Amino acid sequence: MSFISDIKGWVGALTELGLMLIALGVVTGLLVGANTPFIGNVTANIVGFVKDLGSNGLVGLIALGFILWLFSNRKVA
């Protein structure tokens, strides 16, 4: 079972890294401008994602609830 714990640790660490990179992209996008080199337009991508979820009605709402549930049950290692 140690193998599964190791995989869980790696997945958790990669998720944390991804969330930190998204936060970095949003902050640099706000400070520097929309098309930050090597990062792109993160805020426009997030806004587009939310619009896509919103245009799908109930399915989008269920998907958003599932995504929020996934991230709310995280434990920082």
PDB file of N, CA, C, O and CB in Angstrom:
ATOM      1  N   MET A   1       0.814  -1.193   0.000  1.00  0.00           N
ATOM      2  CA  MET A   1       0.000   0.000   0.000  1.00  0.00           C
ATOM      3  C   MET A   1       0.859   1.258   0.000  1.00  0.00           C
ATOM      4  O   MET A   1       0.355   2.360  -0.219  1.00  0.00           O
ATOM      5  CB  MET A   1      -0.927  -0.003   1.194  1.00  0.00           C
ATOM      6  N   SER A   2       2.127   1.097   0.240  1.00  0.00           N
ATOM      7  CA  SER A   2       3.022   2.253   0.222  1.00  0.00           C
ATOM      8  C   SER A   2       3.095   2.851  -1.178  1.00  0.00           C
ATOM      9  O   SER A   2       3.254   4.061  -1.340  1.00  0.00           O
ATOM     10  CB  SER A   2       4.427   1.858   0.707  1.00  0.00           C
ATOM     11  N   PHE A   3       2.979   1.993  -2.184  1.00  0.00           N
ATOM     12  CA  PHE A   3       3.023   2.449  -3.571  1.00  0.00           C
ATOM     13  C   PHE A   3       1.862   3.392  -3.871  1.00  0.00           C
ATOM     14  O   PHE A   3       2.048   4.418  -4.524  1.00  0.00           O
ATOM     15  CB  PHE A   3       2.994   1.253  -4.530  1.00  0.00           C
ATOM     16  N   ILE A   4       0.678   3.051  -3.400  1.00  0.00           N
ATOM     17  CA  ILE A   4      -0.501   3.891  -3.624  1.00  0.00           C
ATOM     18  C   ILE A   4      -0.357   5.209  -2.875  1.00  0.00           C
ATOM     19  O   ILE A   4      -0.740   6.259  -3.390  1.00  0.00           O
ATOM     20  CB  ILE A   4      -1.787   3.161  -3.180  1.00  0.00           C
ATOM     21  N   SER A   5       0.186   5.163  -1.675  1.00  0.00           N
ATOM     22  CA  SER A   5       0.410   6.396  -0.916  1.00  0.00           C
ATOM     23  C   SER A   5       1.400   7.303  -1.627  1.00  0.00           C
ATOM     24  O   SER A   5       1.236   8.523  -1.639  1.00  0.00           O
ATOM     25  CB  SER A   5       0.913   6.075   0.493  1.00  0.00           C
ATOM     26  N   ASP A   6       2.430   6.706  -2.221  1.00  0.00           N
ATOM     27  CA  ASP A   6       3.402   7.498  -2.977  1.00  0.00           C
ATOM     28  C   ASP A   6       2.751   8.168  -4.181  1.00  0.00           C
ATOM     29  O   ASP A   6       3.014   9.337  -4.462  1.00  0.00           O
ATOM     30  CB  ASP A   6       4.566   6.618  -3.436  1.00  0.00           C
ATOM     31  N   ILE A   7       1.908   7.433  -4.888  1.00  0.00           N
ATOM     32  CA  ILE A   7       1.216   7.998  -6.050  1.00  0.00           C
ATOM     33  C   ILE A   7       0.283   9.119  -5.617  1.00  0.00           C
ATOM     34  O   ILE A   7       0.215  10.158  -6.274  1.00  0.00           O
ATOM     35  CB  ILE A   7       0.425   6.905  -6.799  1.00  0.00           C
ATOM     36  N   LYS A   8      -0.440   8.919  -4.511  1.00  0.00           N
ATOM     37  CA  LYS A   8      -1.316   9.969  -3.992  1.00  0.00           C
ATOM     38  C   LYS A   8      -0.513  11.219  -3.648  1.00  0.00           C
ATOM     39  O   LYS A   8      -0.953  12.337  -3.915  1.00  0.00           O
ATOM     40  CB  LYS A   8      -2.080   9.472  -2.755  1.00  0.00           C
ATOM     41  N   GLY A   9       0.643  11.032  -3.066  1.00  0.00           N
ATOM     42  CA  GLY A   9       1.503  12.168  -2.727  1.00  0.00           C
ATOM     43  C   GLY A   9       1.948  12.927  -3.962  1.00  0.00           C
ATOM     44  O   GLY A   9       1.928  14.158  -3.978  1.00  0.00           O
ATOM     45  N   TRP A  10       2.352  12.198  -5.000  1.00  0.00           N
ATOM     46  CA  TRP A  10       2.778  12.840  -6.247  1.00  0.00           C
ATOM     47  C   TRP A  10       1.627  13.580  -6.913  1.00  0.00           C
ATOM     48  O   TRP A  10       1.803  14.703  -7.384  1.00  0.00           O
ATOM     49  CB  TRP A  10       3.356  11.804  -7.209  1.00  0.00           C
ATOM     50  N   VAL A  11       0.458  12.965  -6.956  1.00  0.00           N
ATOM     51  CA  VAL A  11      -0.706  13.614  -7.570  1.00  0.00           C
ATOM     52  C   VAL A  11      -1.087  14.865  -6.788  1.00  0.00           C
ATOM     53  O   VAL A  11      -1.410  15.893  -7.384  1.00  0.00           O
ATOM     54  CB  VAL A  11      -1.904  12.639  -7.637  1.00  0.00           C
ATOM     55  N   GLY A  12      -1.052  14.787  -5.468  1.00  0.00           N
ATOM     56  CA  GLY A  12      -1.346  15.957  -4.641  1.00  0.00           C
ATOM     57  C   GLY A  12      -0.348  17.075  -4.862  1.00  0.00           C
ATOM     58  O   GLY A  12      -0.722  18.246  -4.935  1.00  0.00           O
ATOM     59  N   ALA A  13       0.928  16.713  -4.969  1.00  0.00           N
ATOM     60  CA  ALA A  13       1.960  17.724  -5.200  1.00  0.00           C
ATOM     61  C   ALA A  13       1.803  18.367  -6.576  1.00  0.00           C
ATOM     62  O   ALA A  13       1.976  19.579  -6.711  1.00  0.00           O
ATOM     63  CB  ALA A  13       3.355  17.103  -5.067  1.00  0.00           C
ATOM     64  N   LEU A  14       1.479  17.580  -7.590  1.00  0.00           N
ATOM     65  CA  LEU A  14       1.272  18.133  -8.928  1.00  0.00           C
ATOM     66  C   LEU A  14       0.044  19.031  -8.977  1.00  0.00           C
ATOM     67  O   LEU A  14       0.041  20.046  -9.675  1.00  0.00           O
ATOM     68  CB  LEU A  14       1.134  17.009  -9.949  1.00  0.00           C
ATOM     69  N   THR A  15      -0.998  18.662  -8.239  1.00  0.00           N
ATOM     70  CA  THR A  15      -2.193  19.501  -8.176  1.00  0.00           C
ATOM     71  C   THR A  15      -1.879  20.830  -7.512  1.00  0.00           C
ATOM     72  O   THR A  15      -2.308  21.883  -7.985  1.00  0.00           O
ATOM     73  CB  THR A  15      -3.317  18.786  -7.420  1.00  0.00           C
ATOM     74  N   GLU A  16      -1.131  20.784  -6.414  1.00  0.00           N
ATOM     75  CA  GLU A  16      -0.729  22.018  -5.736  1.00  0.00           C
ATOM     76  C   GLU A  16       0.101  22.899  -6.662  1.00  0.00           C
ATOM     77  O   GLU A  16      -0.095  24.113  -6.711  1.00  0.00           O
ATOM     78  CB  GLU A  16       0.065  21.697  -4.459  1.00  0.00           C
ATOM     79  N   LEU A  17       1.021  22.292  -7.392  1.00  0.00           N
ATOM     80  CA  LEU A  17       1.853  23.049  -8.323  1.00  0.00           C
ATOM     81  C   LEU A  17       1.008  23.680  -9.417  1.00  0.00           C
ATOM     82  O   LEU A  17       1.225  24.836  -9.780  1.00  0.00           O
ATOM     83  CB  LEU A  17       2.923  22.149  -8.939  1.00  0.00           C
ATOM     84  N   GLY A  18       0.051  22.934  -9.943  1.00  0.00           N
ATOM     85  CA  GLY A  18      -0.831  23.477 -10.976  1.00  0.00           C
ATOM     86  C   GLY A  18      -1.645  24.654 -10.481  1.00  0.00           C
ATOM     87  O   GLY A  18      -1.787  25.653 -11.186  1.00  0.00           O
ATOM     88  N   LEU A  19      -2.184  24.545  -9.268  1.00  0.00           N
ATOM     89  CA  LEU A  19      -2.961  25.650  -8.706  1.00  0.00           C
ATOM     90  C   LEU A  19      -2.090  26.876  -8.457  1.00  0.00           C
ATOM     91  O   LEU A  19      -2.534  28.006  -8.656  1.00  0.00           O
ATOM     92  CB  LEU A  19      -3.632  25.217  -7.406  1.00  0.00           C
ATOM     93  N   MET A  20      -0.850  26.654  -8.022  1.00  0.00           N
ATOM     94  CA  MET A  20       0.070  27.781  -7.827  1.00  0.00           C
ATOM     95  C   MET A  20       0.404  28.453  -9.153  1.00  0.00           C
ATOM     96  O   MET A  20       0.499  29.678  -9.221  1.00  0.00           O
ATOM     97  CB  MET A  20       1.359  27.309  -7.140  1.00  0.00           C
ATOM     98  N   LEU A  21       0.582  27.661 -10.208  1.00  0.00           N
ATOM     99  CA  LEU A  21       0.876  28.239 -11.519  1.00  0.00           C
ATOM    100  C   LEU A  21      -0.315  29.016 -12.069  1.00  0.00           C
ATOM    101  O   LEU A  21      -0.133  30.045 -12.721  1.00  0.00           O
ATOM    102  CB  LEU A  21       1.277  27.143 -12.500  1.00  0.00           C
ATOM    103  N   ILE A  22      -1.526  28.539 -11.816  1.00  0.00           N
ATOM    104  CA  ILE A  22      -2.714  29.282 -12.240  1.00  0.00           C
ATOM    105  C   ILE A  22      -2.784  30.608 -11.502  1.00  0.00           C
ATOM    106  O   ILE A  22      -3.059  31.644 -12.109  1.00  0.00           O
ATOM    107  CB  ILE A  22      -3.998  28.459 -11.992  1.00  0.00           C
ATOM    108  N   ALA A  23      -2.538  30.585 -10.194  1.00  0.00           N
ATOM    109  CA  ALA A  23      -2.550  31.826  -9.417  1.00  0.00           C
ATOM    110  C   ALA A  23      -1.467  32.781  -9.908  1.00  0.00           C
ATOM    111  O   ALA A  23      -1.700  33.986 -10.006  1.00  0.00           O
ATOM    112  CB  ALA A  23      -2.355  31.529  -7.921  1.00  0.00           C
ATOM    113  N   LEU A  24      -0.291  32.253 -10.215  1.00  0.00           N
ATOM    114  CA  LEU A  24       0.786  33.086 -10.750  1.00  0.00           C
ATOM    115  C   LEU A  24       0.390  33.691 -12.084  1.00  0.00           C
ATOM    116  O   LEU A  24       0.678  34.860 -12.341  1.00  0.00           O
ATOM    117  CB  LEU A  24       2.070  32.271 -10.905  1.00  0.00           C
ATOM    118  N   GLY A  25      -0.260  32.921 -12.931  1.00  0.00           N
ATOM    119  CA  GLY A  25      -0.706  33.428 -14.225  1.00  0.00           C
ATOM    120  C   GLY A  25      -1.732  34.531 -14.096  1.00  0.00           C
ATOM    121  O   GLY A  25      -1.698  35.505 -14.847  1.00  0.00           O
ATOM    122  N   VAL A  26      -2.653  34.386 -13.143  1.00  0.00           N
ATOM    123  CA  VAL A  26      -3.667  35.425 -12.933  1.00  0.00           C
ATOM    124  C   VAL A  26      -3.016  36.706 -12.431  1.00  0.00           C
ATOM    125  O   VAL A  26      -3.325  37.792 -12.921  1.00  0.00           O
ATOM    126  CB  VAL A  26      -4.743  34.947 -11.935  1.00  0.00           C
ATOM    127  N   VAL A  27      -2.123  36.588 -11.463  1.00  0.00           N
ATOM    128  CA  VAL A  27      -1.475  37.778 -10.900  1.00  0.00           C
ATOM    129  C   VAL A  27      -0.604  38.469 -11.937  1.00  0.00           C
ATOM    130  O   VAL A  27      -0.658  39.692 -12.065  1.00  0.00           O
ATOM    131  CB  VAL A  27      -0.632  37.403  -9.675  1.00  0.00           C
ATOM    132  N   THR A  28       0.197  37.717 -12.679  1.00  0.00           N
ATOM    133  CA  THR A  28       1.035  38.354 -13.697  1.00  0.00           C
ATOM    134  C   THR A  28       0.196  38.930 -14.817  1.00  0.00           C
ATOM    135  O   THR A  28       0.560  39.955 -15.394  1.00  0.00           O
ATOM    136  CB  THR A  28       2.038  37.360 -14.263  1.00  0.00           C
ATOM    137  N   GLY A  29      -0.917  38.294 -15.137  1.00  0.00           N
ATOM    138  CA  GLY A  29      -1.816  38.840 -16.150  1.00  0.00           C
ATOM    139  C   GLY A  29      -2.407  40.168 -15.723  1.00  0.00           C
ATOM    140  O   GLY A  29      -2.585  41.066 -16.545  1.00  0.00           O
ATOM    141  N   LEU A  30      -2.713  40.296 -14.443  1.00  0.00           N
ATOM    142  CA  LEU A  30      -3.250  41.554 -13.937  1.00  0.00           C
ATOM    143  C   LEU A  30      -2.178  42.635 -13.837  1.00  0.00           C
ATOM    144  O   LEU A  30      -2.453  43.807 -14.096  1.00  0.00           O
ATOM    145  CB  LEU A  30      -3.889  41.337 -12.579  1.00  0.00           C
ATOM    146  N   LEU A  31      -0.966  42.250 -13.465  1.00  0.00           N
ATOM    147  CA  LEU A  31       0.102  43.234 -13.291  1.00  0.00           C
ATOM    148  C   LEU A  31       0.759  43.643 -14.603  1.00  0.00           C
ATOM    149  O   LEU A  31       1.000  44.829 -14.829  1.00  0.00           O
ATOM    150  CB  LEU A  31       1.148  42.689 -12.361  1.00  0.00           C
ATOM    151  N   VAL A  32       1.049  42.683 -15.465  1.00  0.00           N
ATOM    152  CA  VAL A  32       1.820  42.949 -16.680  1.00  0.00           C
ATOM    153  C   VAL A  32       0.923  43.220 -17.876  1.00  0.00           C
ATOM    154  O   VAL A  32       1.188  44.134 -18.656  1.00  0.00           O
ATOM    155  CB  VAL A  32       2.736  41.780 -16.985  1.00  0.00           C
ATOM    156  N   GLY A  33      -0.113  42.452 -18.023  1.00  0.00           N
ATOM    157  CA  GLY A  33      -0.998  42.611 -19.169  1.00  0.00           C
ATOM    158  C   GLY A  33      -1.551  41.275 -19.607  1.00  0.00           C
ATOM    159  O   GLY A  33      -1.245  40.229 -19.034  1.00  0.00           O
ATOM    160  N   ALA A  34      -2.368  41.337 -20.630  1.00  0.00           N
ATOM    161  CA  ALA A  34      -3.104  40.143 -21.048  1.00  0.00           C
ATOM    162  C   ALA A  34      -2.205  39.047 -21.610  1.00  0.00           C
ATOM    163  O   ALA A  34      -2.347  37.887 -21.225  1.00  0.00           O
ATOM    164  CB  ALA A  34      -4.132  40.517 -22.077  1.00  0.00           C
ATOM    165  N   ASN A  35      -1.303  39.377 -22.492  1.00  0.00           N
ATOM    166  CA  ASN A  35      -0.484  38.349 -23.148  1.00  0.00           C
ATOM    167  C   ASN A  35       0.910  38.304 -22.549  1.00  0.00           C
ATOM    168  O   ASN A  35       1.870  38.796 -23.143  1.00  0.00           O
ATOM    169  CB  ASN A  35      -0.397  38.609 -24.658  1.00  0.00           C
ATOM    170  N   THR A  36       1.010  37.719 -21.385  1.00  0.00           N
ATOM    171  CA  THR A  36       2.285  37.566 -20.712  1.00  0.00           C
ATOM    172  C   THR A  36       3.076  36.457 -21.408  1.00  0.00           C
ATOM    173  O   THR A  36       2.537  35.375 -21.642  1.00  0.00           O
ATOM    174  CB  THR A  36       2.084  37.253 -19.202  1.00  0.00           C
ATOM    175  N   PRO A  37       4.348  36.708 -21.742  1.00  0.00           N
ATOM    176  CA  PRO A  37       5.141  35.664 -22.405  1.00  0.00           C
ATOM    177  C   PRO A  37       5.242  34.399 -21.541  1.00  0.00           C
ATOM    178  O   PRO A  37       5.402  34.481 -20.324  1.00  0.00           O
ATOM    179  CB  PRO A  37       6.551  36.192 -22.725  1.00  0.00           C
ATOM    180  N   PHE A  38       5.150  33.261 -22.170  1.00  0.00           N
ATOM    181  CA  PHE A  38       5.260  31.925 -21.577  1.00  0.00           C
ATOM    182  C   PHE A  38       4.088  31.562 -20.671  1.00  0.00           C
ATOM    183  O   PHE A  38       4.012  30.427 -20.200  1.00  0.00           O
ATOM    184  CB  PHE A  38       6.538  31.825 -20.794  1.00  0.00           C
ATOM    185  N   ILE A  39       3.177  32.493 -20.417  1.00  0.00           N
ATOM    186  CA  ILE A  39       2.026  32.201 -19.563  1.00  0.00           C
ATOM    187  C   ILE A  39       0.740  32.322 -20.354  1.00  0.00           C
ATOM    188  O   ILE A  39      -0.174  31.514 -20.186  1.00  0.00           O
ATOM    189  CB  ILE A  39       1.993  33.139 -18.350  1.00  0.00           C
ATOM    190  N   GLY A  40       0.660  33.324 -21.215  1.00  0.00           N
ATOM    191  CA  GLY A  40      -0.531  33.522 -22.027  1.00  0.00           C
ATOM    192  C   GLY A  40      -1.586  34.318 -21.289  1.00  0.00           C
ATOM    193  O   GLY A  40      -1.297  35.003 -20.308  1.00  0.00           O
ATOM    194  N   ASN A  41      -2.793  34.221 -21.764  1.00  0.00           N
ATOM    195  CA  ASN A  41      -3.890  34.985 -21.195  1.00  0.00           C
ATOM    196  C   ASN A  41      -4.727  34.071 -20.306  1.00  0.00           C
ATOM    197  O   ASN A  41      -5.772  33.569 -20.718  1.00  0.00           O
ATOM    198  CB  ASN A  41      -4.760  35.622 -22.310  1.00  0.00           C
ATOM    199  N   VAL A  42      -4.256  33.867 -19.094  1.00  0.00           N
ATOM    200  CA  VAL A  42      -4.889  32.935 -18.169  1.00  0.00           C
ATOM    201  C   VAL A  42      -6.280  33.411 -17.775  1.00  0.00           C
ATOM    202  O   VAL A  42      -7.212  32.610 -17.697  1.00  0.00           O
ATOM    203  CB  VAL A  42      -4.026  32.752 -16.925  1.00  0.00           C
ATOM    204  N   THR A  43      -6.426  34.703 -17.526  1.00  0.00           N
ATOM    205  CA  THR A  43      -7.725  35.212 -17.084  1.00  0.00           C
ATOM    206  C   THR A  43      -8.789  35.027 -18.165  1.00  0.00           C
ATOM    207  O   THR A  43      -9.932  34.696 -17.850  1.00  0.00           O
ATOM    208  CB  THR A  43      -7.615  36.695 -16.704  1.00  0.00           C
ATOM    209  N   ALA A  44      -8.432  35.233 -19.432  1.00  0.00           N
ATOM    210  CA  ALA A  44      -9.400  35.022 -20.516  1.00  0.00           C
ATOM    211  C   ALA A  44      -9.781  33.548 -20.620  1.00  0.00           C
ATOM    212  O   ALA A  44     -10.933  33.224 -20.906  1.00  0.00           O
ATOM    213  CB  ALA A  44      -8.826  35.518 -21.861  1.00  0.00           C
ATOM    214  N   ASN A  45      -8.829  32.663 -20.393  1.00  0.00           N
ATOM    215  CA  ASN A  45      -9.130  31.227 -20.416  1.00  0.00           C
ATOM    216  C   ASN A  45     -10.076  30.843 -19.283  1.00  0.00           C
ATOM    217  O   ASN A  45     -10.987  30.039 -19.483  1.00  0.00           O
ATOM    218  CB  ASN A  45      -7.837  30.408 -20.318  1.00  0.00           C
ATOM    219  N   ILE A  46      -9.869  31.408 -18.102  1.00  0.00           N
ATOM    220  CA  ILE A  46     -10.748  31.117 -16.971  1.00  0.00           C
ATOM    221  C   ILE A  46     -12.145  31.667 -17.230  1.00  0.00           C
ATOM    222  O   ILE A  46     -13.140  30.994 -16.964  1.00  0.00           O
ATOM    223  CB  ILE A  46     -10.173  31.707 -15.669  1.00  0.00           C
ATOM    224  N   VAL A  47     -12.219  32.900 -17.753  1.00  0.00           N
ATOM    225  CA  VAL A  47     -13.519  33.501 -18.061  1.00  0.00           C
ATOM    226  C   VAL A  47     -14.242  32.681 -19.130  1.00  0.00           C
ATOM    227  O   VAL A  47     -15.449  32.464 -19.025  1.00  0.00           O
ATOM    228  CB  VAL A  47     -13.345  34.965 -18.533  1.00  0.00           C
ATOM    229  N   GLY A  48     -13.528  32.226 -20.147  1.00  0.00           N
ATOM    230  CA  GLY A  48     -14.127  31.380 -21.177  1.00  0.00           C
ATOM    231  C   GLY A  48     -14.632  30.065 -20.621  1.00  0.00           C
ATOM    232  O   GLY A  48     -15.694  29.585 -21.019  1.00  0.00           O
ATOM    233  N   PHE A  49     -13.879  29.480 -19.705  1.00  0.00           N
ATOM    234  CA  PHE A  49     -14.287  28.228 -19.059  1.00  0.00           C
ATOM    235  C   PHE A  49     -15.577  28.421 -18.269  1.00  0.00           C
ATOM    236  O   PHE A  49     -16.484  27.593 -18.338  1.00  0.00           O
ATOM    237  CB  PHE A  49     -13.173  27.711 -18.133  1.00  0.00           C
ATOM    238  N   VAL A  50     -15.653  29.519 -17.520  1.00  0.00           N
ATOM    239  CA  VAL A  50     -16.858  29.798 -16.729  1.00  0.00           C
ATOM    240  C   VAL A  50     -18.048  30.073 -17.642  1.00  0.00           C
ATOM    241  O   VAL A  50     -19.165  29.651 -17.344  1.00  0.00           O
ATOM    242  CB  VAL A  50     -16.624  30.997 -15.786  1.00  0.00           C
ATOM    243  N   LYS A  51     -17.821  30.779 -18.754  1.00  0.00           N
ATOM    244  CA  LYS A  51     -18.910  31.033 -19.707  1.00  0.00           C
ATOM    245  C   LYS A  51     -19.410  29.734 -20.320  1.00  0.00           C
ATOM    246  O   LYS A  51     -20.615  29.544 -20.486  1.00  0.00           O
ATOM    247  CB  LYS A  51     -18.445  31.992 -20.815  1.00  0.00           C
ATOM    248  N   ASP A  52     -18.483  28.836 -20.656  1.00  0.00           N
ATOM    249  CA  ASP A  52     -18.885  27.540 -21.208  1.00  0.00           C
ATOM    250  C   ASP A  52     -19.719  26.748 -20.208  1.00  0.00           C
ATOM    251  O   ASP A  52     -20.720  26.132 -20.574  1.00  0.00           O
ATOM    252  CB  ASP A  52     -17.652  26.729 -21.617  1.00  0.00           C
ATOM    253  N   LEU A  53     -19.300  26.767 -18.940  1.00  0.00           N
ATOM    254  CA  LEU A  53     -20.084  26.067 -17.923  1.00  0.00           C
ATOM    255  C   LEU A  53     -21.450  26.714 -17.754  1.00  0.00           C
ATOM    256  O   LEU A  53     -22.454  26.021 -17.591  1.00  0.00           O
ATOM    257  CB  LEU A  53     -19.338  26.052 -16.585  1.00  0.00           C
ATOM    258  N   GLY A  54     -21.489  28.049 -17.792  1.00  0.00           N
ATOM    259  CA  GLY A  54     -22.751  28.761 -17.619  1.00  0.00           C
ATOM    260  C   GLY A  54     -23.716  28.555 -18.768  1.00  0.00           C
ATOM    261  O   GLY A  54     -24.929  28.540 -18.559  1.00  0.00           O
ATOM    262  N   SER A  55     -23.203  28.397 -19.971  1.00  0.00           N
ATOM    263  CA  SER A  55     -24.086  28.223 -21.125  1.00  0.00           C
ATOM    264  C   SER A  55     -24.667  26.817 -21.210  1.00  0.00           C
ATOM    265  O   SER A  55     -25.597  26.576 -21.980  1.00  0.00           O
ATOM    266  CB  SER A  55     -23.337  28.538 -22.400  1.00  0.00           C
ATOM    267  N   ASN A  56     -24.134  25.900 -20.436  1.00  0.00           N
ATOM    268  CA  ASN A  56     -24.628  24.524 -20.461  1.00  0.00           C
ATOM    269  C   ASN A  56     -25.719  24.254 -19.439  1.00  0.00           C
ATOM    270  O   ASN A  56     -26.159  23.113 -19.300  1.00  0.00           O
ATOM    271  CB  ASN A  56     -23.495  23.578 -20.232  1.00  0.00           C
ATOM    272  N   GLY A  57     -26.159  25.263 -18.731  1.00  0.00           N
ATOM    273  CA  GLY A  57     -27.283  25.124 -17.809  1.00  0.00           C
ATOM    274  C   GLY A  57     -27.001  24.193 -16.653  1.00  0.00           C
ATOM    275  O   GLY A  57     -25.999  24.341 -15.953  1.00  0.00           O
ATOM    276  N   LEU A  58     -27.886  23.234 -16.456  1.00  0.00           N
ATOM    277  CA  LEU A  58     -27.806  22.336 -15.311  1.00  0.00           C
ATOM    278  C   LEU A  58     -26.558  21.458 -15.367  1.00  0.00           C
ATOM    279  O   LEU A  58     -25.942  21.194 -14.334  1.00  0.00           O
ATOM    280  CB  LEU A  58     -29.050  21.466 -15.243  1.00  0.00           C
ATOM    281  N   VAL A  59     -26.185  21.011 -16.543  1.00  0.00           N
ATOM    282  CA  VAL A  59     -24.988  20.176 -16.677  1.00  0.00           C
ATOM    283  C   VAL A  59     -23.752  20.966 -16.260  1.00  0.00           C
ATOM    284  O   VAL A  59     -22.873  20.437 -15.580  1.00  0.00           O
ATOM    285  CB  VAL A  59     -24.835  19.663 -18.131  1.00  0.00           C
ATOM    286  N   GLY A  60     -23.684  22.230 -16.666  1.00  0.00           N
ATOM    287  CA  GLY A  60     -22.565  23.078 -16.265  1.00  0.00           C
ATOM    288  C   GLY A  60     -22.541  23.317 -14.774  1.00  0.00           C
ATOM    289  O   GLY A  60     -21.472  23.351 -14.165  1.00  0.00           O
ATOM    290  N   LEU A  61     -23.712  23.483 -14.177  1.00  0.00           N
ATOM    291  CA  LEU A  61     -23.798  23.685 -12.737  1.00  0.00           C
ATOM    292  C   LEU A  61     -23.352  22.441 -11.980  1.00  0.00           C
ATOM    293  O   LEU A  61     -22.660  22.541 -10.966  1.00  0.00           O
ATOM    294  CB  LEU A  61     -25.222  24.059 -12.338  1.00  0.00           C
ATOM    295  N   ILE A  62     -23.743  21.284 -12.466  1.00  0.00           N
ATOM    296  CA  ILE A  62     -23.317  20.030 -11.840  1.00  0.00           C
ATOM    297  C   ILE A  62     -21.807  19.858 -11.984  1.00  0.00           C
ATOM    298  O   ILE A  62     -21.139  19.449 -11.034  1.00  0.00           O
ATOM    299  CB  ILE A  62     -24.060  18.825 -12.467  1.00  0.00           C
ATOM    300  N   ALA A  63     -21.263  20.167 -13.163  1.00  0.00           N
ATOM    301  CA  ALA A  63     -19.818  20.055 -13.376  1.00  0.00           C
ATOM    302  C   ALA A  63     -19.065  21.017 -12.468  1.00  0.00           C
ATOM    303  O   ALA A  63     -18.040  20.649 -11.894  1.00  0.00           O
ATOM    304  CB  ALA A  63     -19.465  20.329 -14.847  1.00  0.00           C
ATOM    305  N   LEU A  64     -19.560  22.246 -12.332  1.00  0.00           N
ATOM    306  CA  LEU A  64     -18.917  23.217 -11.451  1.00  0.00           C
ATOM    307  C   LEU A  64     -18.960  22.743 -10.006  1.00  0.00           C
ATOM    308  O   LEU A  64     -17.969  22.872  -9.286  1.00  0.00           O
ATOM    309  CB  LEU A  64     -19.589  24.589 -11.580  1.00  0.00           C
ATOM    310  N   GLY A  65     -20.085  22.202  -9.573  1.00  0.00           N
ATOM    311  CA  GLY A  65     -20.186  21.666  -8.217  1.00  0.00           C
ATOM    312  C   GLY A  65     -19.217  20.521  -7.988  1.00  0.00           C
ATOM    313  O   GLY A  65     -18.618  20.417  -6.917  1.00  0.00           O
ATOM    314  N   PHE A  66     -19.059  19.660  -8.986  1.00  0.00           N
ATOM    315  CA  PHE A  66     -18.121  18.540  -8.868  1.00  0.00           C
ATOM    316  C   PHE A  66     -16.682  19.035  -8.778  1.00  0.00           C
ATOM    317  O   PHE A  66     -15.900  18.522  -7.978  1.00  0.00           O
ATOM    318  CB  PHE A  66     -18.273  17.586 -10.060  1.00  0.00           C
ATOM    319  N   ILE A  67     -16.328  20.025  -9.588  1.00  0.00           N
ATOM    320  CA  ILE A  67     -14.972  20.582  -9.556  1.00  0.00           C
ATOM    321  C   ILE A  67     -14.699  21.226  -8.204  1.00  0.00           C
ATOM    322  O   ILE A  67     -13.632  21.025  -7.624  1.00  0.00           O
ATOM    323  CB  ILE A  67     -14.777  21.613 -10.687  1.00  0.00           C
ATOM    324  N   LEU A  68     -15.655  21.997  -7.701  1.00  0.00           N
ATOM    325  CA  LEU A  68     -15.482  22.617  -6.387  1.00  0.00           C
ATOM    326  C   LEU A  68     -15.374  21.571  -5.289  1.00  0.00           C
ATOM    327  O   LEU A  68     -14.590  21.733  -4.354  1.00  0.00           O
ATOM    328  CB  LEU A  68     -16.640  23.563  -6.089  1.00  0.00           C
ATOM    329  N   TRP A  69     -16.151  20.500  -5.392  1.00  0.00           N
ATOM    330  CA  TRP A  69     -16.071  19.428  -4.408  1.00  0.00           C
ATOM    331  C   TRP A  69     -14.691  18.769  -4.432  1.00  0.00           C
ATOM    332  O   TRP A  69     -14.130  18.465  -3.379  1.00  0.00           O
ATOM    333  CB  TRP A  69     -17.164  18.384  -4.667  1.00  0.00           C
ATOM    334  N   LEU A  70     -14.149  18.550  -5.621  1.00  0.00           N
ATOM    335  CA  LEU A  70     -12.821  17.936  -5.726  1.00  0.00           C
ATOM    336  C   LEU A  70     -11.763  18.778  -5.032  1.00  0.00           C
ATOM    337  O   LEU A  70     -10.920  18.251  -4.305  1.00  0.00           O
ATOM    338  CB  LEU A  70     -12.443  17.735  -7.191  1.00  0.00           C
ATOM    339  N   PHE A  71     -11.806  20.092  -5.257  1.00  0.00           N
ATOM    340  CA  PHE A  71     -10.779  20.952  -4.689  1.00  0.00           C
ATOM    341  C   PHE A  71     -11.022  21.264  -3.216  1.00  0.00           C
ATOM    342  O   PHE A  71     -10.077  21.609  -2.508  1.00  0.00           O
ATOM    343  CB  PHE A  71     -10.699  22.234  -5.471  1.00  0.00           C
ATOM    344  N   SER A  72     -12.246  21.154  -2.737  1.00  0.00           N
ATOM    345  CA  SER A  72     -12.505  21.452  -1.330  1.00  0.00           C
ATOM    346  C   SER A  72     -12.082  20.306  -0.417  1.00  0.00           C
ATOM    347  O   SER A  72     -11.849  20.522   0.772  1.00  0.00           O
ATOM    348  CB  SER A  72     -13.980  21.756  -1.124  1.00  0.00           C
ATOM    349  N   ASN A  73     -11.982  19.112  -0.944  1.00  0.00           N
ATOM    350  CA  ASN A  73     -11.592  17.959  -0.137  1.00  0.00           C
ATOM    351  C   ASN A  73     -10.088  17.714  -0.133  1.00  0.00           C
ATOM    352  O   ASN A  73      -9.633  16.663   0.316  1.00  0.00           O
ATOM    353  CB  ASN A  73     -12.295  16.730  -0.637  1.00  0.00           C
ATOM    354  N   ARG A  74      -9.323  18.663  -0.622  1.00  0.00           N
ATOM    355  CA  ARG A  74      -7.871  18.500  -0.650  1.00  0.00           C
ATOM    356  C   ARG A  74      -7.293  18.723   0.738  1.00  0.00           C
ATOM    357  O   ARG A  74      -7.815  19.514   1.523  1.00  0.00           O
ATOM    358  CB  ARG A  74      -7.231  19.471  -1.658  1.00  0.00           C
ATOM    359  N   LYS A  75      -6.221  18.021   1.027  1.00  0.00           N
ATOM    360  CA  LYS A  75      -5.473  18.228   2.261  1.00  0.00           C
ATOM    361  C   LYS A  75      -4.059  18.618   1.870  1.00  0.00           C
ATOM    362  O   LYS A  75      -3.391  17.909   1.117  1.00  0.00           O
ATOM    363  CB  LYS A  75      -5.486  16.946   3.174  1.00  0.00           C
ATOM    364  N   VAL A  76      -3.616  19.741   2.383  1.00  0.00           N
ATOM    365  CA  VAL A  76      -2.270  20.201   2.063  1.00  0.00           C
ATOM    366  C   VAL A  76      -1.288  19.366   2.861  1.00  0.00           C
ATOM    367  O   VAL A  76      -1.402  19.246   4.081  1.00  0.00           O
ATOM    368  CB  VAL A  76      -2.094  21.721   2.368  1.00  0.00           C
ATOM    369  N   ALA A  77      -0.320  18.790   2.157  1.00  0.00           N
ATOM    370  CA  ALA A  77       0.652  17.914   2.816  1.00  0.00           C
ATOM    371  C   ALA A  77       1.728  18.706   3.509  1.00  0.00           C
ATOM    372  O   ALA A  77       2.629  18.126   4.114  1.00  0.00           O
ATOM    373  CB  ALA A  77       1.280  16.967   1.817  1.00  0.00           C
TER     374      ALA A  77
END
